[in-house]
């Protein structure tokens, strides 16, 4: 029951974030509390880097999401990291400039963070 409430709360926060969040330009990074992980959008090539930064037995998952013209939120890429050395990448995603995007980074032990809206000009 608690997990379902967390999912509903995360979905509501995401919709509000798309509506109210400022558009970010250039590289954008987010991090989980307690040094558990990071996710970075690298504007040069539209690359996304996800790093599990704490050896705690739990990995991390990053998602790149887009708000469609119909108002739906869709995941366009999922990047998992954990259990190995180094970070994992999604490279050369072409973010369409007219539609807002964001990043969601979740720790497999519980908890997520959401980036500001990413909106490219080209």
KOLSEDO-674665 format. One record per residue (C-alpha): z, x, y; residue in one letter. Coordinates in Angstrom, 3 decimals. Layout:
N
pz=Z, px=X, py=Y, r=A
...
***
This chain:
122
pz=0.000, px=0.000, py=0.000, r=X
pz=0.869, px=2.816, py=2.414, r=X
pz=-2.427, px=4.553, py=1.629, r=X
pz=-4.404, px=1.374, py=2.430, r=X
pz=-2.605, px=1.088, py=5.776, r=X
pz=-3.464, px=4.690, py=6.578, r=X
pz=-7.129, px=4.085, py=5.788, r=X
pz=-7.253, px=0.971, py=7.980, r=X
pz=-5.481, px=2.799, py=10.814, r=X
pz=-7.876, px=5.753, py=10.535, r=X
pz=-10.912, px=3.446, py=10.644, r=X
pz=-9.589, px=1.647, py=13.721, r=X
pz=-8.824, px=4.930, py=15.474, r=X
pz=-12.313, px=6.183, py=14.689, r=X
pz=-13.988, px=3.112, py=16.192, r=X
pz=-11.844, px=3.406, py=19.307, r=X
pz=-12.623, px=7.120, py=19.518, r=X
pz=-16.375, px=6.466, py=19.486, r=X
pz=-16.003, px=3.844, py=22.201, r=X
pz=-13.627, px=5.729, py=24.488, r=X
pz=-13.937, px=9.414, py=23.657, r=X
pz=-15.581, px=11.778, py=26.104, r=X
pz=-18.814, px=13.399, py=25.018, r=X
pz=-18.440, px=17.044, py=24.086, r=X
pz=-21.158, px=19.614, py=24.676, r=X
pz=-21.520, px=23.019, py=23.056, r=X
pz=-19.295, px=24.142, py=20.205, r=X
pz=-16.430, px=21.827, py=19.227, r=X
pz=-13.484, px=22.654, py=16.972, r=X
pz=-10.579, px=20.703, py=15.494, r=X
pz=-7.636, px=21.794, py=13.396, r=X
pz=-5.095, px=20.209, py=11.108, r=X
pz=-1.375, px=20.537, py=11.878, r=X
pz=0.618, px=23.414, py=10.369, r=X
pz=-2.458, px=25.634, py=10.057, r=X
pz=-3.864, px=23.708, py=7.082, r=X
pz=-7.535, px=23.787, py=8.050, r=X
pz=-10.237, px=23.826, py=10.699, r=X
pz=-13.644, px=22.298, py=11.309, r=X
pz=-16.137, px=23.614, py=13.842, r=X
pz=-19.431, px=22.275, py=15.174, r=X
pz=-21.711, px=25.154, py=16.173, r=X
pz=-24.293, px=23.822, py=18.623, r=X
pz=-26.806, px=26.600, py=17.953, r=X
pz=-28.569, px=25.071, py=14.927, r=X
pz=-26.213, px=22.088, py=14.516, r=X
pz=-24.084, px=23.823, py=11.877, r=X
pz=-20.649, px=22.677, py=10.696, r=X
pz=-18.003, px=25.008, py=9.253, r=X
pz=-14.954, px=23.774, py=7.294, r=X
pz=-12.108, px=26.136, py=6.385, r=X
pz=-9.048, px=25.603, py=4.216, r=X
pz=-6.661, px=27.999, py=5.966, r=X
pz=-3.449, px=27.540, py=3.985, r=X
pz=-2.843, px=28.411, py=0.336, r=X
pz=-0.812, px=25.274, py=-0.384, r=X
pz=-2.679, px=23.901, py=-3.415, r=X
pz=-4.553, px=21.314, py=-1.331, r=X
pz=-8.086, px=21.689, py=0.005, r=X
pz=-9.668, px=20.061, py=3.028, r=X
pz=-12.703, px=17.830, py=3.549, r=X
pz=-14.737, px=17.559, py=6.723, r=X
pz=-17.118, px=14.718, py=7.493, r=X
pz=-19.800, px=14.480, py=10.148, r=X
pz=-20.149, px=10.871, py=11.246, r=X
pz=-22.629, px=8.949, py=13.379, r=X
pz=-22.349, px=5.644, py=15.216, r=X
pz=-25.578, px=3.725, py=14.562, r=X
pz=-27.291, px=1.412, py=17.059, r=X
pz=-25.972, px=-1.490, py=14.949, r=X
pz=-22.382, px=-0.333, py=15.545, r=X
pz=-21.816, px=1.006, py=12.016, r=X
pz=-20.152, px=4.342, py=11.382, r=X
pz=-21.961, px=6.352, py=8.725, r=X
pz=-21.167, px=9.716, py=7.159, r=X
pz=-24.164, px=12.029, py=7.414, r=X
pz=-22.537, px=15.104, py=5.817, r=X
pz=-19.428, px=15.913, py=3.773, r=X
pz=-18.124, px=19.480, py=3.460, r=X
pz=-15.252, px=20.361, py=1.099, r=X
pz=-13.328, px=23.638, py=1.131, r=X
pz=-10.423, px=24.870, py=-0.939, r=X
pz=-9.711, px=26.888, py=-4.012, r=X
pz=-12.086, px=29.725, py=-3.131, r=X
pz=-12.425, px=32.516, py=-0.600, r=X
pz=-14.165, px=31.863, py=2.691, r=X
pz=-15.281, px=28.683, py=4.399, r=X
pz=-17.937, px=26.140, py=3.458, r=X
pz=-20.867, px=25.108, py=5.654, r=X
pz=-23.381, px=22.359, py=6.333, r=X
pz=-26.282, px=24.008, py=8.122, r=X
pz=-29.165, px=22.824, py=10.218, r=X
pz=-28.139, px=19.202, py=10.529, r=X
pz=-30.231, px=17.732, py=13.313, r=X
pz=-27.930, px=15.565, py=15.398, r=X
pz=-30.014, px=12.967, py=17.123, r=X
pz=-29.274, px=13.295, py=20.834, r=X
pz=-29.103, px=9.611, py=21.668, r=X
pz=-26.459, px=8.646, py=19.096, r=X
pz=-22.804, px=9.688, py=19.255, r=X
pz=-21.310, px=11.767, py=16.434, r=X
pz=-17.833, px=13.023, py=15.605, r=X
pz=-16.024, px=15.063, py=12.971, r=X
pz=-13.227, px=13.923, py=10.679, r=X
pz=-11.143, px=16.617, py=8.959, r=X
pz=-8.698, px=15.604, py=6.220, r=X
pz=-6.125, px=17.574, py=4.263, r=X
pz=-6.032, px=16.614, py=0.565, r=X
pz=-2.236, px=16.465, py=0.792, r=X
pz=-2.474, px=13.625, py=3.360, r=X
pz=-3.461, px=13.406, py=7.013, r=X
pz=-6.622, px=13.613, py=9.099, r=X
pz=-7.739, px=14.582, py=12.593, r=X
pz=-10.784, px=13.361, py=14.536, r=X
pz=-12.818, px=15.349, py=17.059, r=X
pz=-14.000, px=14.200, py=20.460, r=X
pz=-17.420, px=12.550, py=20.442, r=X
pz=-20.307, px=15.001, py=20.079, r=X
pz=-23.410, px=13.930, py=21.966, r=X
pz=-26.359, px=16.275, py=22.273, r=X
pz=-28.799, px=16.129, py=25.135, r=X
pz=-31.825, px=17.173, py=23.032, r=X
***
